[in-house]
Amino acid sequence: MNAACTRAGRAPESVTLLAVSKTHPPAAIEAAVAAGLRSFGESKIQEARAKIPQCPGNLRWHFIGHLQSNKCREAVEMFSLIQGVDSLALAQEINKRAGQAAKTMPVLLEVNVAGEASKFGYRPEQLLADWDALNALPRLEIHGLMTVPPYVTDPEKARPHFARLRELKAVCEARLGAPLPHLSMGMSGDYEVAIEEGATIVRIGTALFGKRQYGALKATSEAAD
Ligand SMILES: *Cc1c(COP(=O)(O)O)cnc(C)c1O
């Protein structure tokens, strides 16, 4: 990350390393905390519900999955940032639940920059169409944009998608008349390119924790339901 920042002429502290801890047990998170990490990403509400109480209390948790409207109340309680907001209906539900919890909820809007049929995320045109309505929600704080580009083995192929997200953020900022602090983009395979293209949050799982074993935490999550 430091090398990528140097190449891009950016300050290393301008990029947050979000440790994506989904499927990994509290012990792995404790080890990451001992190494200095404080921000963790989870993509399932039921897994987070079981895991977060077993982890140190001074951490920042980001929700990075696809949020269902019936899980918004819990997401607002557990997370300091909800990254995957991709429709006005979901934003309205988060706004309502944040109001009930007497807080404002920081969010990132997820954009499907490549227009992949299989992916969640706003189409760029739809994001711009909803932009004023999203900004009118009083309990929502829009902190920026996030994307998961198409999977590629050559990280250079992801670069145009990262650049597109950066350009879209600039369009949103011009409409808003204010800066948006965050661009969440880049994962284990392509975070260096993402930093060169302006990422302020990189979401890294495999490169920190090793391969995910789906199902390994199932027993804990189910016990908590
Ligand atoms: C799982 C996940 C990641 C982490 O991916 P790695 O390739 O393991 O670094 C990042 N972002 C999102 C949205 C994810 O779901």
The ligand as an ORCA input file, in Angstrom:
! r2SCAN-3c Opt
* xyz 0 1
  C     -14.939    -10.614      0.337
  C     -14.874     -9.213     -0.130
  C     -13.653     -8.534     -0.240
  C     -12.308     -9.173      0.066
  O     -11.836     -9.871     -1.062
  P     -10.351    -10.516     -1.076
  O     -10.144    -10.830     -2.516
  O     -10.384    -11.718     -0.208
  O      -9.411     -9.493     -0.591
  C     -13.677     -7.203     -0.609
  N     -14.841     -6.577     -0.896
  C     -16.030     -7.192     -0.809
  C     -17.272     -6.432     -1.117
  C     -16.094     -8.533     -0.435
  O     -17.289     -9.135     -0.370
*
